[in-house]
Amino acid sequence: MLVGDFMKKGKIILLNGVSSSGKSSISKELVEHLPDYFHISIDDFDYVIEKMENRNKNRLIPVPTEYFFHRTVKMFSDKGINLIVDQILHDTETLTDYIETFKDYSLVFVGVHCSVEELNRREQARGDRQIGLAIAQLSFVHQQQENYDVEVDTSKNKLETCVEQIKVALRSK
């Protein structure tokens, strides 16, 4: 970038909800409706970290995955890339790092909700998550007076309805 050039930061849509609440499904659909946005998931990022570590030999990266994830999202935004991010802000450290990292960024903060019954059904159907994980995460997620720009409920609304609600919030930002 030449001196004096100004690159506008990319916009960020951050979906926060427990495991199996529908964040990834919403993200994939949003990408179809917002072609100038790219999707990045904490699940994909966790996979990268796990490939680097050797858990059998207790060779672990001593920094929470979310620290690296937030800085990666920030790096993309700093280069003008619009992102749809799905993540679980699951503890105080993660939530605090998110707030500090993105305080000066254009961000639509989305709370993704789902009934306990539907979370249980989805976990059983998926077969790739520890049963009860989503319910355990509910003790923290959405319990911190999060100031969402929009909240969607994937157990009460169709995917298309949730996506439309998020698009409306994006336009109003």
N, C-alpha and C positions, 0 to 999 in steps of 0.2 A: 504494500500500500504506500502510495506516495505521501510525503508530508503534506498535511492540509486536507487529504482525502478523509471523508467521513463515511464510515460504514455503519448503517443502521443495524441495531441488534435484532436478531430474529425473535419472533413472538413464541411464547411457550404456553401450551395447554397442558397443565399437570393434573392427571387423574389420580386421586387418592382414595383408596378403598381396600378392604381386606382381600385376602386371597379368594379367588372364585367369585368375586362380586360383579365381574363383567368388564373390567378395565381394558383388557386386551381386545375383547370383541368390539367395544366402543372405539378403541384406537384404530383398529383396522377399518372400521366403517368411516370414521372421520377422515382417514387418509383418502378414501374414495371421494369424499365430498370436498376436501380441501387439498387439491393436488400440489399446492406449494408448501405443504407440510410433510415432514418425515416422522416416522414413529420410532421411538427408542424405549426399551423396557428394562426395568431393574432385573427382570428374570433373565434376559439375554446377557446383561452385564454380570450378574451372578455367575453365569455359566463361564464367562471369560476368566473371572477370578478363580473359580474352582479348577479350571484347566491349568492355571499357574501354580496352584498350591498342591501339596502332597499331604493330604489329611492323615494317611496311614502312618506317616513319619512325623506328624505334628509340625510340618513345615507350612506355616500359615502366614498370610499377610496380616500384620498386626494393626491394621487400620480398617475401620468398617467400610464395607463395599460402597455404602451410600456416599461416603466422602468422595471417592473417585468418580462415582456416577454423577453426582451434582456438578463436579468440575468439568466432566465431559459434556454434560448438557450445556453448561455455561460457555464452554469453548465453542460449541456449535453455534449457539446464539450470538456470541461475540463476532462470528463470521457471517452473520445475517441469515442463518438457517432457521426456519420456523420448525418447531418440534411439537409433537404430541408425545407426552411422557406418561407412562404408567408406572406407578410406584406405590409402596405401602410405607407411609410415615408412621412407623410402628413403635417408636420409643422417643424419649425426650431428646436424646442425642441426634437422632435422624431429623426430627422436627426442627430443632434449633439450627442444625446445619443447613437445612432447606431454607429457613427464614433468612439467615445471614447471607447465604450464597446468592439468593435471588431477590433481595430487597430492592435492587435498582433495575429490575428487568420487567418487561411487559409480559405479564403472566395472567392467564385465566386459571383460577384454582377451582377444580371440580371435585366435589364430594360424591363418590359412587357408593350408593347404598344397596342393600339386598336383604331380604328377610332371612332369618335364621333357618327356617325350613328349606328355603331355596338354596342357601349356602350348603347345607347338609346334603341336599340332593345333588348339587353340582360336584361336590367333593367326591361323593360315591361314584358318580358317572365318569369323572375324569380319571380317577385311579392313579394320578401322578402326584398327588398331594397327601400329606399326612392328614388323616381324618381328624377333624376337630381344630385344625390350624386356624381356619377363618374365625371360628367362634372365639378362640383364644385371643386373636388379634383385636376383636371387638372391645376388649377391656381397655385398649388405648386408642385405637383409630376412631375418629369422630367423637372422642371424649375430651378433647383439649381446647374446646371453644374455637375450633378452626373457623376462620372467616372465609368461607367459600363464596366464590362469585356465582356459582350455580350448583345445585345438588340434584342428582338424578337417582332414581330407584329402579334398578333393572328387574326387580321381581314384580313391580307394579306396572311398568311401562315397557312397550316394545323398544327394541334397539333403535329403530328409526326415530322414535319420539325422544329418546335420550340424546341422540346425536343432534337433533334439531334444537333442543334446549341449550346445548353447548354452543352451537353455531350462533344462536341468538345472543348468548352471553359474550361470545367473541366479538360480534358486531357492536355490542354496546360498550365494549372496553375502548 
